[in-house]
Amino acid sequence: MSLPKNEKTDYFFKAILSLRDTEECYRFFEDVCTPDEVKELARRMQTAKMLYHNHVYSAVAEETGLSVATISRVSRCLKYGSGGYYTVLERLEKKK
């Protein structure tokens, strides 16, 4: 399933891209999402990072608290998705 490519979605992504630092991200996402939604997105990103570094599902589940089904979905996105996770993970790895 692809995201809708339209003016509204573009505007939302441009808003995210306009954020200058982590503190601005915290403030924006606090207004846009519930705390649970942000926690879920963060756990999925942590899952992607762990799978990228070849951690096994059981370790990912223990660390993130996510279900095996969600971990499997993230894994499928890493392997067969649009490359979004890899783009971000590789950029973050270079910044280390």
LINQUI-V856890 format. One record per residue. N is the residue number from 1. RES is the residue in one letter. PSI is psi as a letter, one per 30 degrees, with the letter a starting at -180 (NA if undefined). Layout:
# LINQUI-V856890
n:N res:RES psi:PSI
n:N res:RES psi:PSI
This chain:
# LINQUI-V856890
n:1 res:M psi:k
n:2 res:S psi:l
n:3 res:L psi:k
n:4 res:P psi:k
n:5 res:K psi:j
n:6 res:N psi:l
n:7 res:E psi:e
n:8 res:K psi:e
n:9 res:T psi:e
n:10 res:D psi:e
n:11 res:Y psi:e
n:12 res:F psi:e
n:13 res:F psi:e
n:14 res:K psi:e
n:15 res:A psi:e
n:16 res:I psi:e
n:17 res:L psi:f
n:18 res:S psi:f
n:19 res:L psi:k
n:20 res:R psi:f
n:21 res:D psi:l
n:22 res:T psi:e
n:23 res:E psi:e
n:24 res:E psi:e
n:25 res:C psi:e
n:26 res:Y psi:e
n:27 res:R psi:e
n:28 res:F psi:e
n:29 res:F psi:f
n:30 res:E psi:e
n:31 res:D psi:e
n:32 res:V psi:e
n:33 res:C psi:l
n:34 res:T psi:l
n:35 res:P psi:e
n:36 res:D psi:e
n:37 res:E psi:e
n:38 res:V psi:e
n:39 res:K psi:e
n:40 res:E psi:e
n:41 res:L psi:e
n:42 res:A psi:e
n:43 res:R psi:e
n:44 res:R psi:e
n:45 res:M psi:e
n:46 res:Q psi:e
n:47 res:T psi:e
n:48 res:A psi:e
n:49 res:K psi:e
n:50 res:M psi:e
n:51 res:L psi:e
n:52 res:Y psi:e
n:53 res:H psi:g
n:54 res:N psi:h
n:55 res:H psi:k
n:56 res:V psi:l
n:57 res:Y psi:e
n:58 res:S psi:e
n:59 res:A psi:e
n:60 res:V psi:e
n:61 res:A psi:e
n:62 res:E psi:e
n:63 res:E psi:e
n:64 res:T psi:f
n:65 res:G psi:g
n:66 res:L psi:l
n:67 res:S psi:l
n:68 res:V psi:e
n:69 res:A psi:e
n:70 res:T psi:e
n:71 res:I psi:e
n:72 res:S psi:e
n:73 res:R psi:e
n:74 res:V psi:e
n:75 res:S psi:e
n:76 res:R psi:e
n:77 res:C psi:e
n:78 res:L psi:e
n:79 res:K psi:e
n:80 res:Y psi:g
n:81 res:G psi:a
n:82 res:S psi:f
n:83 res:G psi:g
n:84 res:G psi:e
n:85 res:Y psi:e
n:86 res:Y psi:e
n:87 res:T psi:e
n:88 res:V psi:e
n:89 res:L psi:e
n:90 res:E psi:e
n:91 res:R psi:e
n:92 res:L psi:e
n:93 res:E psi:e
n:94 res:K psi:f
n:95 res:K psi:f
n:96 res:K psi:NA
